[in-house]
Structures are given as structure tokens and as C-alpha cells.
Amino acid sequence: MRFERQAVLIELRSAVEATHPPLQHSSEVCIMVEIDDRSDLQRFLRSWVGNPLRVGAIAPSGVSLAQLITSEISEESGPVLELGAGTGVFTRALLARGVDERNLTIIEYGSDFARLLDFRFPKARVLWMDASQLAKYKLFEPAMVGAVVSGLPLLSMPPRKVIAILSGAFMYLQNNGAFYQFTYGPRCPVSRTILDRLGLKAVRIGRTVRNLPPAAVYRITRRRSFEWRRDASDLPPQAPKPS
Ligand SMILES: C[S@@+](CC[C@H](N)C(=O)[O-])C[C@H]1O[C@@H](n2cnc3c(N)ncnc32)[C@H](O)[C@@H]1O
């Protein structure tokens, strides 16, 4: 077991150094990643070498981050949408929290990951598609989804794509539903400008150092004032008050 772990780490370090010399520091960091499944790590690494911007991490998230990002979700949340599921670390945590597999829709753009997810979670709906196309297809009735869990590398995406992903996800989210996003960065990976434009707010719900790199999770929800405005415009016009 120890030998296997060592072998994977050497493999990981060589691949990182060969393809991305400036990322040598990250390869050092990865030495301490807990390896649950050797084949998942290799799969992840292969995908990352093929498309580092799309994959956004050289190893799957750890259990601690998976528990944090799913901590406010339960079977009562109803349908859950997961974006960028990779090898399914967050998916497993969602099932452990009581979410019914049949209530899960998983969007993944990497074809190998999509195939793997379909095999691992046969009762879930796994869609091989770009999350920025969410609004183009009628995946749910409006306001049907209780929570969105995102493993997407938003920081490496252009603002227009981030806007498309969030608008698509919020089209399906219930009024009090939340979009959970993790980041390795020091602040929310969705800029203030984009949050303002979409009428959203972000709150950090926690951080874990038991993930390498350490990561934080943000809960993104609709601003109340925005809801008020929308609700008000839905009301029938009021009769003018007598002067
Ligand atoms: C940082 S990895 C996270 C994987 C997994 N959630 C985890 O934490 O281990 C990002 C994942 O998002 C997927 N992804 C990137 N861009 C995407 C897009 N536009 N639509 C759907 N999936 C995407 C990648 O293929 C990869 O599986």
C-alpha cells in the first residue's frame, strides 16, 4: 500500500514537472494528498495533462472538502444538480447525505469522466455537456432544483461563461435554493461585478485545510431585494390611491 502510494506520487510528480515546470510547487503539495483510489488519481492526472484549464486540479477533491460542500444538503433538498463532477467525490458525499440517486442530475464535460459517472451512478441522470449550455435545454421545470453543487473551475473561465453557468443554474433553482462552489483562491471565485449583475450574494460557509490545496466553499443565493423586486413585478398593478 505504501509502495503503491509512493509509486503514484512519483508518477504524479513526473507528469506535472514534464508538462508544467512552473507548477513544481503544486506537485510538492500533491505529495500529501490522501489517495483513496489510485485509478481515480491516474484518471484525473491524465485528464489534467490533456486539458489543464478545463480540469482545473491535478487530483480529485478529498473527503473533507466533499463533506463541507454538501453539508447543507439532505434528502429534503429534492432534486440536486451537480456540475463538473469529475470522478464523483462530491456525488458520493451527496448520496451519503441521503440524497436519492434518482434525484441527481450530473453535468460533466470530460467524456471519460462522464462515462465513468454513468457507470458509477446508474440511477442518476448523467449528461455529457458543457455547463454553460444549461439554459439551452429544458433539464427541469423552472424552480425545481433544491441545490446546485459545483466543482467547476470557475476561476479559469471567462466572465461570459461564468454568467451563462450561473444564470442557467438559477433558472432551475428554487427561490430559496443555493449554489455551492468551492475554490482554492482567497475569495469567492465569482466576481462582485457578476454577483451584482445577477442579483446574487455569496457567503463563505467554511474552509478545510484537510484538502490539498486547502479550499473554501461559498454558498451563492439570490439577494432578497432582488426577489422582492421580481415578486413585486409579478403582482397585478394596483389601483391608484385616492388623493
Ligand atoms: C476541479 S475538477 C473537480 C472534479 C470533482 N468535482 C472533484 O472535486 O474532485 C473540475 C471538473 O469540471 C469539469 N468541467 C470543466 N468545465 C466544464 C464545463 N464547462 N461543463 C461541465 N463540466 C466541466 C472537468 O472536466 C472536471 O471534471
The ligand as a MOL file (V3000), in Angstrom:
LIG
                    3D

  0  0  0     0  0            999 V3000
M  V30 BEGIN CTAB
M  V30 COUNTS 27 29 0 0 0
M  V30 BEGIN ATOM
M  V30 1 C -11.6140 20.7450 -10.4590 0
M  V30 2 S -12.3690 19.3560 -11.2700 0 CHG=1
M  V30 3 C -13.4900 18.8760 -9.9510 0
M  V30 4 C -13.9550 17.4530 -10.0530 0
M  V30 5 C -14.6900 16.9280 -8.8030 0
M  V30 6 N -15.8800 17.7010 -8.5150 0
M  V30 7 C -13.7720 16.9530 -7.6010 0
M  V30 8 O -13.9190 17.8910 -6.7960 0
M  V30 9 O -12.9200 16.0690 -7.4840 0 CHG=-1
M  V30 10 C -13.4220 20.2000 -12.4660 0
M  V30 11 C -14.3660 19.2900 -13.2450 0
M  V30 12 O -15.2300 20.1240 -14.0110 0
M  V30 13 C -15.3400 19.5950 -15.3440 0
M  V30 14 N -15.6610 20.7380 -16.2210 0
M  V30 15 C -14.8490 21.7770 -16.5540 0
M  V30 16 N -15.5030 22.6440 -17.3490 0
M  V30 17 C -16.7590 22.1540 -17.5090 0
M  V30 18 C -17.9160 22.6120 -18.1910 0
M  V30 19 N -17.9020 23.7500 -18.8890 0
M  V30 20 N -19.0500 21.8820 -18.1230 0
M  V30 21 C -19.0820 20.7240 -17.3990 0
M  V30 22 N -18.0130 20.2320 -16.7410 0
M  V30 23 C -16.8640 20.9260 -16.7920 0
M  V30 24 C -13.9660 18.9780 -15.5860 0
M  V30 25 O -13.9990 18.0390 -16.6410 0
M  V30 26 C -13.6670 18.3540 -14.2260 0
M  V30 27 O -14.2330 17.0950 -14.1070 0
M  V30 END ATOM
M  V30 BEGIN BOND
M  V30 1 1 1 2
M  V30 2 1 2 3
M  V30 3 1 2 10
M  V30 4 1 3 4
M  V30 5 1 4 5
M  V30 6 1 5 6
M  V30 7 1 5 7
M  V30 8 2 7 8
M  V30 9 1 7 9
M  V30 10 1 10 11
M  V30 11 1 11 12
M  V30 12 1 11 26
M  V30 13 1 12 13
M  V30 14 1 13 14
M  V30 15 1 13 24
M  V30 16 1 14 15
M  V30 17 1 14 23
M  V30 18 2 15 16
M  V30 19 1 16 17
M  V30 20 1 17 18
M  V30 21 2 17 23
M  V30 22 1 18 19
M  V30 23 2 18 20
M  V30 24 1 20 21
M  V30 25 2 21 22
M  V30 26 1 22 23
M  V30 27 1 24 25
M  V30 28 1 24 26
M  V30 29 1 26 27
M  V30 END BOND
M  V30 END CTAB
M  END
